[in-house]
Amino acid sequence: MIHYYIIGGVILVGLLALIPVAYTIKSYLTYAYINGRLRARQNQFVSPSNLKNYADRSFEDIVYSIDQNFSIDLTQYLQPDISYSALDNALRTHHIDDINTIRRSAPHTYDKFFDAYQDRFIIRIIKNIVRRKRVDLAEQTRRLPGPNQFSLAFRQKQNPALQELRDELRGTTYGSILDDYQEQIANNDYKAFENELNKAYLNKLDAAAPTDTAKDYVKTITDQINLSLALNEADTYAKTGRIPTAKLKEATTVNAYKDLLANHGYDINADTKEELEHGFRQHLQDYATRLKTKQPLSDAIILSYLLRKNRNVQNLSILLKLSYHETPPAQIKGAMTL
């Protein structure tokens, strides 16, 4: 009789030992699925070589070629107007749709992170309304999947005024920031206001980061934003970075910035402040590549995709804007991060 208890005990111990293995396999299967989905979406990315080639072509030719050769299909978002402003709005709407698709494939542990991430689109809408720029409010907010900052009535407005935006955001973090910077905004001084919006966004993203890898992602993009602020002599910085903000304030020369960056894992070769900014943007590209290849069956692939997608959209926006204004090709190529 005793040997039955022994056998049962061995089986029970074996089953208990398999529990962490089962969780590991489940995690791998989850990320194997989304990894496949992300790989299938690579045809939406316009490669650096194509971006360089497009810089030599006309605005209309670029739009036609992107629409025909990549799975972006900007024309589905466009009205008859194909100005840069209309195309930029179409590109942002496409970006929202793409993030929504990725979100549906991601594990539920990332739901709050995606809720926070979508605020980058909300903030852009707020900035455009404050600056009185054109924004396709109804189309872009309709596509946001998570909690929406805007009511249905507000989303249906064609060109909301600043006071309407203030009324809509009253009682929210972004509404408080808008109230705090009324005077500067009235004087067409938007920098401090927009910096505070960015800080609030990064704080929210950091609080929602579900893993150490996601926390590291937030630190890295915070350091890039803070470096840009420091080089432009801003007064306030986000607190979610790896580099102490006090150290950023103390640095005044390019060499001092380079040493500070190197001490925190950023090896950037530059001789001017402009090259430092560009070098850090290139570092983000390299960081995204490392995430994709180093940990293909983890949340690193999601973060890598978010970085690469955002950079691709920014490069396309720069390309379209500068080509629309007939900027020389060499300047267009220099403005993009390739």
Solvent accessible surface area in square Angstrom, and as a share of the most:
residue,aa,sasa,rsa
1,M,157,0.70
2,I,128,0.65
3,H,96,0.43
4,Y,142,0.54
5,Y,152,0.58
6,I,102,0.52
7,I,92,0.47
8,G,36,0.35
9,G,32,0.31
10,V,101,0.58
11,I,100,0.51
12,L,104,0.52
13,V,99,0.57
14,G,32,0.31
15,L,103,0.51
16,L,103,0.51
17,A,60,0.47
18,L,101,0.50
19,I,85,0.43
20,P,79,0.50
21,V,72,0.42
22,A,58,0.45
23,Y,146,0.56
24,T,63,0.36
25,I,92,0.47
26,K,133,0.56
27,S,47,0.30
28,Y,111,0.42
29,L,118,0.59
30,T,42,0.24
31,Y,26,0.10
32,A,46,0.36
33,Y,125,0.48
34,I,0,0.00
35,N,22,0.11
36,G,38,0.37
37,R,84,0.31
38,L,6,0.03
39,R,159,0.58
40,A,72,0.56
41,R,44,0.16
42,Q,64,0.28
43,N,89,0.46
44,Q,16,0.07
45,F,34,0.14
46,V,1,0.01
47,S,42,0.27
48,P,68,0.43
49,S,69,0.45
50,N,49,0.25
51,L,2,0.01
52,K,98,0.41
53,N,84,0.43
54,Y,6,0.02
55,A,2,0.02
56,D,87,0.45
57,R,97,0.35
58,S,63,0.40
59,F,13,0.05
60,E,107,0.48
61,D,54,0.28
62,I,0,0.00
63,V,13,0.08
64,Y,141,0.54
65,S,6,0.04
66,I,1,0.00
67,D,29,0.15
68,Q,108,0.48
69,N,100,0.51
70,F,31,0.13
71,S,55,0.36
72,I,4,0.02
73,D,58,0.30
74,L,1,0.01
75,T,67,0.39
76,Q,114,0.51
77,Y,26,0.10
78,L,27,0.14
79,Q,127,0.56
80,P,131,0.82
81,D,57,0.30
82,I,83,0.42
83,S,28,0.18
84,Y,36,0.14
85,S,44,0.29
86,A,3,0.03
87,L,0,0.00
88,D,14,0.07
89,N,15,0.08
90,A,3,0.02
91,L,1,0.00
92,R,29,0.11
93,T,2,0.01
94,H,7,0.03
95,H,3,0.01
96,I,2,0.01
97,D,39,0.20
98,D,1,0.00
99,I,8,0.04
100,N,17,0.09
101,T,22,0.13
102,I,1,0.00
103,R,41,0.15
104,R,179,0.65
105,S,11,0.07
106,A,12,0.09
107,P,23,0.15
108,H,158,0.71
109,T,100,0.58
110,Y,1,0.00
111,D,49,0.25
112,K,152,0.64
113,F,0,0.00
114,F,3,0.01
115,D,31,0.16
116,A,1,0.01
117,Y,1,0.00
118,Q,5,0.02
119,D,3,0.02
120,R,59,0.21
121,F,12,0.05
122,I,0,0.00
123,I,6,0.03
124,R,79,0.29
125,I,0,0.00
126,I,0,0.00
127,K,41,0.18
128,N,18,0.09
129,I,10,0.05
130,V,2,0.01
131,R,89,0.33
132,R,170,0.62
133,K,116,0.49
134,R,112,0.41
135,V,14,0.08
136,D,54,0.28
137,L,3,0.02
138,A,50,0.38
139,E,48,0.22
140,Q,7,0.03
141,T,0,0.00
142,R,150,0.55
143,R,44,0.16
144,L,12,0.06
145,P,70,0.44
146,G,17,0.16
147,P,97,0.61
148,N,47,0.24
149,Q,48,0.21
150,F,5,0.02
151,S,53,0.34
152,L,113,0.56
153,A,73,0.57
154,F,3,0.01
155,R,54,0.20
156,Q,118,0.52
157,K,75,0.32
158,Q,150,0.67
159,N,128,0.66
160,P,13,0.08
161,A,55,0.43
162,L,48,0.24
163,Q,92,0.41
164,E,65,0.29
165,L,0,0.00
166,R,28,0.10
167,D,72,0.37
168,E,43,0.19
169,L,1,0.00
170,R,144,0.53
171,G,78,0.75
172,T,43,0.25
173,T,86,0.50
174,Y,6,0.02
175,G,2,0.02
176,S,58,0.38
177,I,18,0.09
178,L,0,0.00
179,D,56,0.29
180,D,104,0.54
181,Y,39,0.15
182,Q,82,0.37
183,E,131,0.59
184,Q,62,0.27
185,I,1,0.00
186,A,80,0.62
187,N,106,0.54
188,N,97,0.50
189,D,70,0.36
190,Y,23,0.09
191,K,145,0.62
192,A,41,0.32
193,F,1,0.00
194,E,26,0.12
195,N,24,0.12
196,E,33,0.15
197,L,0,0.00
198,N,38,0.19
199,K,37,0.15
200,A,17,0.13
201,Y,16,0.06
202,L,1,0.00
203,N,77,0.39
204,K,84,0.35
205,L,0,0.00
206,D,32,0.16
207,A,88,0.68
208,A,21,0.16
209,A,11,0.08
210,P,53,0.33
211,T,51,0.29
212,D,125,0.65
213,T,29,0.17
214,A,0,0.00
215,K,67,0.28
216,D,51,0.27
217,Y,5,0.02
218,V,0,0.00
219,K,69,0.29
220,T,2,0.01
221,I,17,0.09
222,T,0,0.00
223,D,0,0.00
224,Q,37,0.16
225,I,46,0.23
226,N,0,0.00
227,L,1,0.01
228,S,32,0.20
229,L,23,0.11
230,A,6,0.04
231,L,17,0.09
232,N,94,0.48
233,E,144,0.65
234,A,23,0.18
235,D,125,0.65
236,T,56,0.33
237,Y,11,0.04
238,A,1,0.01
239,K,154,0.65
240,T,17,0.10
241,G,19,0.18
242,R,74,0.27
243,I,3,0.02
244,P,63,0.40
245,T,21,0.12
246,A,61,0.47
247,K,99,0.42
248,L,2,0.01
249,K,118,0.50
250,E,120,0.54
251,A,13,0.10
252,T,101,0.59
253,T,77,0.45
254,V,28,0.16
255,N,102,0.52
256,A,37,0.29
257,Y,7,0.03
258,K,52,0.22
259,D,89,0.46
260,L,18,0.09
261,L,2,0.01
262,A,58,0.45
263,N,118,0.61
264,H,47,0.21
265,G,61,0.59
266,Y,6,0.02
267,D,135,0.70
268,I,15,0.07
269,N,140,0.72
270,A,4,0.03
271,D,115,0.60
272,T,57,0.33
273,K,71,0.30
274,E,129,0.58
275,E,80,0.36
276,L,0,0.00
277,E,47,0.21
278,H,62,0.28
279,G,17,0.17
280,F,1,0.00
281,R,59,0.21
282,Q,56,0.25
283,H,26,0.12
284,L,14,0.07
285,Q,39,0.17
286,D,66,0.34
287,Y,17,0.06
288,A,0,0.00
289,T,66,0.39
290,R,117,0.43
291,L,14,0.07
292,K,75,0.32
293,T,91,0.53
294,K,158,0.67
295,Q,62,0.28
296,P,53,0.33
297,L,68,0.34
298,S,25,0.16
299,D,9,0.05
300,A,0,0.00
301,I,4,0.02
302,I,0,0.00
303,L,0,0.00
304,S,0,0.00
305,Y,0,0.00
306,L,0,0.00
307,L,17,0.08
308,R,30,0.11
309,K,3,0.01
310,N,26,0.13
311,R,21,0.08
312,N,15,0.08
313,V,2,0.01
314,Q,56,0.25
315,N,4,0.02
316,L,3,0.01
317,S,9,0.06
318,I,50,0.25
319,L,0,0.00
320,L,1,0.00
321,K,93,0.40
322,L,42,0.21
323,S,10,0.06
324,Y,91,0.35
325,H,114,0.51
326,E,154,0.69
327,T,26,0.15
328,P,70,0.44
329,P,56,0.35
330,A,79,0.61
331,Q,113,0.50
332,I,2,0.01
333,K,64,0.27
334,G,54,0.52
335,A,39,0.30
336,M,2,0.01
337,T,1,0.01
338,L,47,0.24
